[in-house]
């Protein structure tokens, strides 16, 4: 007996799964690129942070007093998301993600500094498990992006500096999603083979796709200006340009949860063709504009930042299949620009001990009708704490923690196409999110 599952239907379902490539967007933007600043709400647009200014505002590096500085931060992010579907709650089972950053800088002249940094601006993982009701949207995703940034900073006047860095960013993605649900398989078998006496497959995802891809290097620029308005007040502006992440030859592999040989063979007859198809996809890393103002004296520092991310550049995710242009996908995202507001304080409690506290409010760029569970992009409240212990004048040990409390999204939905009937199918759920981040860093000054 032959069951006709069209190759087009299967590839269309796989194309939708590539929305997880977009997980490098807001829901996975890393706000732990400095252990020291994490404790202070990850502020920095108007702060003179030495080597770490390369990310926050390159102009701040021009005020560095040391001949050489080096900073490294290592993080463990432990997120948990839940989705309530039909009154039943489903929870993710996520491994910790581990973004990091390393910054190095040196003095060329008193007013001219240079440096290089490596950091992970986007990266996380989420695992909804294989058989939850939204498996055809996403089962799991792991992704990471890496940026190398050489930077120069020039102190034009005693109270004015500029800085610029070239960002070279690449990434990897590994995701799993269901190609059809157990309920869809039951319907298909009932329609095409009613004479077979088979158990229900409602509680499993019969076939899933694993998609892996490598995004090539995307170039951008990180620019900054910093100005001391008075002895105790500093202002800063930072702008990071838009760049494009492109997967040029992604690979797909089909995995089966159905162990019954006849049905697995029927599925494999058509689905295995997916493993021979390469795809290309691209999405923007949007431009970011940040403003900051800081007040400081010998023992206290307070800073507030406002960051506008131009997510309106992300209108759709376009996917093209090599040798099968009729399967190309144009998937609407329709993000809108969003703000991230941050504030923090630092108190030099003693000569060797600094204490910090901060708060971030991260507003969502996602509309409820385009809410895919691979990107839990709801508005989030993020309190932080941290401290630095300086055993010597050359060495600092930094500790920071952050709690993320998502405000939740009810009746959030996403519409895909049933691979059997070609009719639109809308998945709706109530989502919640929270996470905890622990960060450890080391600072050196010479």
VENPECOR-V852797 format. One record per backbone hydrogen bond with DSSP energy under -1.0 kcal/mol. CO is the residue of the C=O (numbers start at 1). NH is the residue of the N-H. E is the energy in kcal/mol with one decimal. If there is no record, write none. Layout:
CO:NH:E ; CO:NH:E
//
This chain:
3:5:-1.1 ; 6:10:-1.7 ; 7:11:-2.6 ; 8:12:-2.5 ; 9:13:-1.8 ; 10:14:-2.1 ; 11:15:-2.5 ; 12:16:-2.0 ; 13:17:-1.3 ; 15:18:-1.2 ; 16:19:-1.9 ; 17:20:-2.2 ; 18:21:-2.0 ; 19:22:-1.5 ; 20:23:-1.8 ; 21:24:-1.2 ; 22:25:-2.3 ; 25:28:-2.5 ; 26:29:-1.9 ; 28:123:-1.6 ; 34:38:-2.1 ; 35:39:-1.4 ; 37:42:-3.3 ; 38:41:-1.5 ; 44:47:-1.1 ; 47:49:-1.1 ; 49:52:-1.4 ; 50:53:-1.5 ; 51:54:-1.5 ; 52:55:-1.4 ; 52:56:-1.2 ; 53:57:-1.8 ; 57:60:-2.3 ; 58:61:-1.2 ; 59:62:-1.4 ; 60:63:-1.4 ; 61:64:-1.7 ; 67:107:-2.2 ; 68:446:-2.4 ; 69:105:-2.5 ; 70:444:-2.9 ; 71:103:-3.2 ; 72:442:-2.2 ; 73:101:-2.0 ; 74:440:-2.6 ; 76:438:-2.0 ; 77:97:-2.1 ; 78:436:-1.5 ; 80:434:-2.3 ; 81:92:-2.5 ; 82:432:-2.2 ; 83:90:-2.7 ; 84:430:-1.7 ; 85:88:-1.8 ; 88:85:-2.8 ; 90:83:-2.6 ; 97:77:-2.8 ; 99:75:-1.7 ; 100:120:-1.3 ; 101:73:-2.5 ; 102:118:-2.5 ; 103:71:-2.6 ; 104:116:-2.3 ; 105:69:-2.5 ; 106:114:-2.3 ; 111:155:-3.1 ; 112:108:-2.3 ; 112:109:-2.0 ; 113:153:-2.4 ; 114:106:-2.9 ; 115:151:-2.9 ; 116:104:-2.2 ; 117:149:-2.6 ; 118:102:-2.7 ; 119:147:-2.9 ; 121:30:-2.5 ; 122:145:-2.2 ; 124:143:-2.1 ; 126:141:-2.4 ; 127:93:-3.0 ; 132:135:-1.8 ; 134:137:-2.0 ; 134:138:-2.1 ; 135:178:-3.2 ; 139:128:-3.0 ; 140:176:-2.8 ; 141:126:-2.2 ; 142:174:-2.6 ; 143:124:-1.1 ; 144:172:-2.4 ; 146:170:-2.1 ; 147:119:-2.2 ; 148:168:-2.1 ; 149:117:-1.3 ; 150:166:-2.0 ; 151:115:-2.4 ; 152:164:-2.5 ; 153:113:-2.6 ; 154:156:-1.1 ; 154:162:-2.4 ; 157:160:-1.3 ; 159:228:-2.6 ; 160:157:-1.8 ; 161:226:-2.2 ; 162:154:-2.8 ; 163:224:-2.2 ; 164:152:-2.4 ; 165:222:-3.1 ; 167:220:-1.9 ; 168:148:-2.2 ; 169:218:-3.2 ; 170:146:-3.0 ; 171:215:-2.5 ; 172:144:-2.0 ; 173:213:-2.0 ; 174:142:-2.5 ; 175:211:-2.5 ; 176:139:-2.6 ; 176:140:-1.8 ; 177:209:-3.1 ; 181:185:-2.1 ; 182:186:-2.4 ; 183:187:-2.2 ; 184:188:-2.3 ; 185:189:-2.8 ; 186:190:-2.3 ; 187:191:-1.9 ; 188:192:-2.8 ; 189:193:-2.5 ; 193:196:-1.6 ; 196:198:-1.0 ; 201:204:-1.7 ; 206:257:-3.1 ; 206:258:-1.1 ; 207:179:-2.9 ; 208:255:-3.2 ; 209:177:-1.8 ; 210:253:-2.2 ; 211:175:-2.4 ; 212:251:-2.7 ; 213:173:-2.0 ; 215:171:-1.5 ; 218:169:-2.7 ; 220:167:-2.2 ; 221:241:-2.4 ; 222:165:-2.3 ; 223:239:-2.5 ; 224:163:-2.1 ; 225:237:-2.5 ; 226:161:-2.4 ; 227:235:-2.7 ; 232:296:-2.2 ; 233:229:-1.4 ; 233:230:-1.6 ; 234:294:-2.9 ; 235:227:-2.8 ; 236:292:-2.3 ; 237:225:-2.3 ; 238:290:-3.2 ; 239:223:-3.0 ; 240:288:-2.5 ; 243:285:-3.8 ; 245:283:-2.1 ; 246:216:-2.1 ; 247:281:-2.2 ; 250:279:-1.1 ; 251:212:-2.4 ; 253:210:-3.5 ; 255:208:-3.1 ; 260:264:-2.6 ; 261:265:-2.4 ; 262:266:-1.9 ; 263:267:-2.5 ; 264:268:-3.0 ; 265:269:-1.7 ; 267:270:-1.1 ; 267:271:-3.0 ; 268:272:-1.6 ; 271:274:-2.0 ; 272:275:-1.1 ; 273:276:-1.3 ; 274:277:-1.7 ; 278:322:-1.7 ; 279:250:-2.6 ; 280:320:-2.4 ; 281:247:-3.2 ; 283:245:-2.9 ; 285:243:-2.1 ; 287:310:-2.7 ; 288:240:-2.8 ; 289:308:-3.2 ; 290:238:-2.5 ; 291:306:-2.5 ; 292:236:-2.2 ; 293:304:-2.0 ; 294:234:-2.4 ; 295:302:-2.9 ; 299:348:-2.8 ; 300:297:-2.6 ; 301:346:-2.6 ; 302:295:-2.7 ; 303:344:-2.3 ; 304:293:-1.9 ; 305:342:-2.4 ; 306:291:-2.6 ; 307:340:-2.4 ; 308:289:-2.6 ; 309:311:-2.1 ; 309:338:-1.8 ; 310:313:-1.6 ; 311:314:-2.6 ; 313:315:-1.2 ; 314:335:-2.0 ; 315:333:-3.1 ; 315:334:-1.7 ; 317:331:-2.3 ; 319:329:-2.7 ; 320:280:-2.5 ; 321:324:-1.8 ; 324:327:-2.1 ; 325:328:-1.6 ; 329:319:-2.3 ; 331:317:-2.7 ; 338:309:-2.7 ; 339:363:-2.3 ; 340:307:-2.6 ; 341:361:-2.6 ; 342:305:-3.1 ; 343:359:-2.4 ; 344:303:-2.5 ; 345:357:-1.9 ; 346:301:-2.0 ; 347:349:-1.6 ; 347:355:-2.6 ; 352:390:-2.9 ; 353:350:-2.0 ; 354:388:-2.1 ; 355:347:-2.8 ; 356:386:-1.8 ; 357:345:-2.6 ; 358:384:-2.3 ; 359:343:-2.1 ; 360:382:-3.1 ; 361:341:-2.4 ; 362:380:-2.5 ; 365:336:-1.5 ; 367:370:-1.9 ; 368:371:-1.0 ; 368:413:-2.8 ; 372:375:-2.2 ; 375:377:-2.8 ; 376:378:-1.0 ; 379:407:-2.8 ; 380:362:-2.6 ; 381:405:-2.9 ; 382:360:-1.7 ; 383:403:-2.1 ; 384:358:-2.0 ; 385:401:-2.7 ; 386:356:-3.0 ; 387:399:-2.6 ; 388:354:-2.3 ; 389:397:-2.8 ; 394:445:-1.9 ; 396:443:-2.7 ; 397:389:-2.4 ; 398:441:-2.6 ; 399:387:-2.3 ; 400:439:-2.7 ; 401:385:-2.0 ; 402:437:-2.8 ; 404:435:-1.7 ; 405:381:-2.3 ; 409:431:-3.1 ; 412:429:-2.3 ; 413:371:-1.9 ; 414:427:-2.8 ; 416:425:-3.5 ; 418:422:-2.2 ; 423:418:-3.0 ; 425:416:-3.1 ; 427:414:-1.8 ; 429:412:-2.0 ; 430:84:-2.6 ; 431:409:-2.2 ; 432:82:-2.3 ; 433:406:-2.7 ; 434:80:-2.9 ; 435:404:-2.8 ; 436:78:-2.8 ; 437:402:-2.1 ; 438:76:-2.2 ; 439:400:-2.3 ; 440:74:-2.6 ; 441:398:-2.8 ; 442:72:-2.3 ; 443:396:-2.4 ; 444:70:-2.1
//
